[in-house]
């Protein structure tokens, strides 16, 4: 067995030394690193229990405060994810890191 460090979450990954790459689901305890944002395309069923509901007709709508003083000063009308993307157009999922042991990481 060989131990490798995940470059994203800095957790140890235990694997067989004979393989050339590893798929690792990040689990550092930091949700910002352990999850990633994915653009919602069409309707989707929320199996994660996060409670995010989307309407495909309103995807891509812009902030109503854009161009106003409130928008310039940083007030936001829409909710954002932990990584700063709009919650109405992005969903969160677990991040799976690909570690290529033969020639570096991807």
N, C-alpha and C positions, 0 to 999 in steps of 0.2 A: 504494500500500500504506500501511496505517496501523498504528501500534503502540499497543496497549492493555496495561495492567498488570492481571494477574489479581488480584482482591481477596483470594483465599484463599492462594495460594502466592507472590505477588509476582514472578511470572515474566512476561516480555514475551510478548505474543500478537500475532503478525503476521497481519493480515487485510486483505481488500479493503475499501476505504472506503465502498463502495456498499451493503453489507449492514447489516441492523439488529440482528443478534444473532450471538453466537459460542458454540459449544460447545468448551470447552477442557479437555483431560485434564491435571490438575495433575501436574507433574514437577519439583518443586523439589529432590528428593533427600532430603527429610524425610518418612519413611513415615507419620508421624502426620497430616500435611497431605495427602499424596498419596493416601491410602486413606480409606475410610469403612466403618463397621460397618452391616450389614444383618441384620435378624432372619431367622433360618432358619425357613421355613414348610414343613413336610413334609420328605420326603427330597430330597436334592440331591447332585449329583455334583461332587466337588472337582476342577475342571480347573486350579486355580491351583498345585497341588503343595504346599499348606501343610500337608497331613497331618491336618487337623481332621476327625474322624469324629463324627457325631452320631447319636443314637438318638431318634426322634420321641417315644418313650414317656417319656423322661426330660427332655424340654424343659420348662422352667418349674419344675423342682425347686429348692427353696431351699437355702441354705447350711446344712449340718448344725450349724455352730457358732453360728447365729443365737441370740441370747439368752444365750449362755454368756459367761464372762469372756474366753475367747480371741476370741470374735466381737466383743466390745466393744472389746478392745484392738487390733483390726485384723488378726488372723491370718485368712487366707483359705484355704479348702479348695479352691476352684475357680480355674482359670486365668482370667486376664483379658486382653482385647485391649489394644493401646496406648492406647486411649481410655477404658478402664475398664469396658467391658461384658464380660459373661461369654462366654468363648470357646465354651462348650457350646451357647449359644443364638444366637450372632451369628457371621456370617462377614464377611470383609473383601473389599472390591473397590476398584478404582480409582475415585477421585472425579472426576466430570466437572462442571466449573463452567459454569453458564449465565451469560453476560455479555450483558445487554441494552443495546446501544449507543444505542438510541433514547431510553430513558427511565430509565437507571440500571441497577443489577444486581438480580438476584433471588436 
